[in-house]
Amino acid sequence: MPQTSSLAARGIAVAFDARGGQITRLTITDEGAAISPLHHAPWTEDEVPAEAPPHQRRLGGDFLAAPMGASPAGLHGLAANGTWVPTPAGPGILRAILSGEVQGATLVKELSVSDDHPFLYQRHLFIGGTGSLPVSNHAMISVPNGAKLSFSRKRWFETLAEPLEAAPTRGRSRLAYPRRSEDPAEFPAADGGSVNLHRYPWGDAHEDFVSAVEDPASRLGWTAVVRPQEGDLFLSLRNARRLPMTMLWHSNGGRDYAPWNGRHRGCLGVEEGAALPNLGLSARETPDPLTAAGQPGLVTLDPMGTVEVRHILGAIRWSAGQAVAGVMLDGDTLTVTGDWGAERKLPIRGGWLGLEDTPAAAAPKKAALDWDL
């Protein structure tokens, strides 16, 4: 059985690897330019230690993490490390079923594209299963020349309980752990200073992970990554009431062991989902602040039904280099606005994320919190 498949429509081409269900290539043609924003690690499979999770051998692109984090099937679970079997689908659709179950659920992946839409539509269906689990996509963006990041409205930003590499002989981080802050422009740094989360990178050699929690009133959740030198813009879209977290992985030469060896640079993970365990302080609280606000911290399976997780990835020309100030959905048009007035109007499947079908979470009460615990 071939490991790779392809999917295309006018102006967009996608390559898919059944190993790990990985989107290995996303190329969008916009205003005469071919944009390929996804990152790929600089190593070959034989350079990866045998004990590493299988997805690390071909690290790059985008895949589903389910469960996100530690798992008996390897980091980020069977969804990221197992084999997906393509099945027949209609024009403009690539469908695959995961070999094996995730907490008793059958997992189906469906990728689709439309002519002249600069977007890849992703749908994952958990059929049956029991319990709850952290779930996220794992898009990795190539940013060798730096980037400007913007987000839909957030409640706060928060690091893990401890750095990704706690031992200085293995790596280093730029952020303080665990910390949280409402101001992404002045997030606490490990050296006592602050870091601007709207910019990439934060240092010469660092490995960091920080999450953001959506405002409960938000409907469209979005992350915009402007690559000024490349003259383009990456977009990640989701239903913020179903997937209330944006997670940013900065991998920029901060790991010193194989296969990383200080050479994995210019990678920005833009991971969108529901993954409460990644909040180093909030996950310890009872009730946690997501649950208290009516936001899902995990994806809960339905033993007798189907649970869907949807993402949209896209890219466009953005020659002005302006940071994104806003992203607005109106019918089948998505409007992206820059902080100095640049604007693009893009065709999109306006109802695809189901924003109108999802009730708003209750507004959280303003708790007295020590943000620097």
Secondary structure, DSSP 4 states (H G I P E B T S, - for coil): --SEEEEEETTEEEEEETBTTEEEEEEEEETTEEE--B-B-S--GGGS-TTS-GGGGG-BSB-EETT-S--TTSTTHHHHHSBEEEE---TTEEEEEESS-BTTEEEEEEEE--TT--EEEEEEEEEE--SEE-EEE-EEEE-TT-EEEEES-EEEEEE-SS-S--STTTB--SB-SS-EES-GGGEEBTTSSEE-TTEE-SSSSEEEEEEEEE-TT-SEEEEEEEETTTTEEEEEEEETTTS-EEEEEEEEB-B-STTTTT---SEEEEEEEE-GGG-TTGGGSSS-HHHHTT--SSEEP-TTSEEEEEEEEEEEE-TT-PPEEEEEEETTEEEEEETTS-EEEEE--TTTT-GGGSPPPPPPP-----TT-
